[in-house]
Amino acid sequence: MTRVQEIPDDTSEGVWTVVTRTSTYVIDFEAMTLLRAPGVGRTDDERWEVSELRRDSEDIPLLGVKSCRVGDPAQFWVRAADDPDVRTWRVTTPVVEIERIG
């Protein structure tokens, strides 16, 4: 698989894992979904606490990726799975690794 420093702005295909200080995200650009696995891949640095978010460990509709770069928080534009009229940002802790897995 291919590790990269960022997901390019024009990305529209593939499945990617994004490991942050506290969680791992799986982005599927074909299905346009985002899944957050809290605590998976986290660092041992106790300054970073794992937060509980709605719909953790479930696919939620992904509308877009504003930014996703190693060293910075990622920003994902998502729609609420249970209410298509609700849109919100998911902003992560700093990204430590990005890999295209499919």
ZIPEZI-V671776 format. One record per pair of residues at least 6 apart in sequence whose C-alpha atoms are under 8 Angstrom apart, sorted by the first residue. I is the first residue (numbers start at 0). GAP is how many residues later the second one is. Records with the same first field share a line. If there is no record, write none. Layout:
I = GAP + GAP
This chain:
0 = 98 + 99 + 100 + 101
1 = 97 + 98 + 99
2 = 94 + 95 + 96 + 97
3 = 93 + 94 + 95 + 96
4 = 64 + 65 + 92 + 93
5 = 62 + 63 + 64 + 92
6 = 60 + 61 + 62 + 91
8 = 56 + 57 + 58
10 = 18
11 = 17 + 18
12 = 15 + 16 + 17
13 = 14 + 15 + 16 + 86 + 87 + 88
14 = 11 + 12 + 13 + 14 + 15 + 85 + 86 + 87
15 = 10 + 11 + 12 + 82 + 83 + 84 + 85 + 86
16 = 7 + 8 + 9 + 10 + 81 + 82 + 83 + 84
17 = 6 + 7 + 8 + 9 + 77 + 78 + 79 + 80 + 81
18 = 6 + 22 + 23 + 76 + 77 + 78 + 79
19 = 21 + 22 + 53 + 72 + 73 + 74 + 75 + 76 + 77
20 = 20 + 21 + 22 + 27 + 72 + 73 + 74 + 75
21 = 16 + 17 + 18 + 19 + 20 + 21 + 26 + 27 + 28 + 71
22 = 13 + 14 + 15 + 16 + 17 + 18 + 19 + 27
23 = 12 + 13 + 14 + 15 + 16 + 17 + 18
24 = 9 + 10 + 11 + 12
25 = 8 + 9 + 10
26 = 6 + 7 + 8
27 = 6
31 = 29 + 30 + 31
32 = 26 + 27 + 28 + 29
33 = 25 + 26 + 27 + 28 + 44
34 = 21 + 22 + 23 + 24 + 25
35 = 20 + 21 + 22 + 23
36 = 19 + 20
37 = 12 + 13 + 14 + 18 + 19
38 = 11
59 = 18 + 19 + 20 + 21
60 = 17 + 18 + 19 + 20
61 = 14 + 15 + 16 + 17
62 = 13 + 14 + 15 + 16
63 = 12 + 13 + 14
64 = 9 + 10 + 11 + 12
65 = 8 + 9 + 10 + 11
66 = 7 + 8 + 9
67 = 6 + 7 + 27
68 = 26 + 29
69 = 24 + 25 + 26 + 27 + 28
70 = 23 + 24 + 25
71 = 21 + 22 + 23
72 = 18 + 19 + 20 + 21 + 22
73 = 16 + 17 + 18 + 19 + 20 + 21
74 = 14 + 15 + 16 + 17
75 = 13 + 14 + 15
76 = 10 + 11 + 12 + 13
77 = 9 + 10 + 11 + 12
78 = 6 + 7 + 8 + 9
79 = 6 + 7 + 8
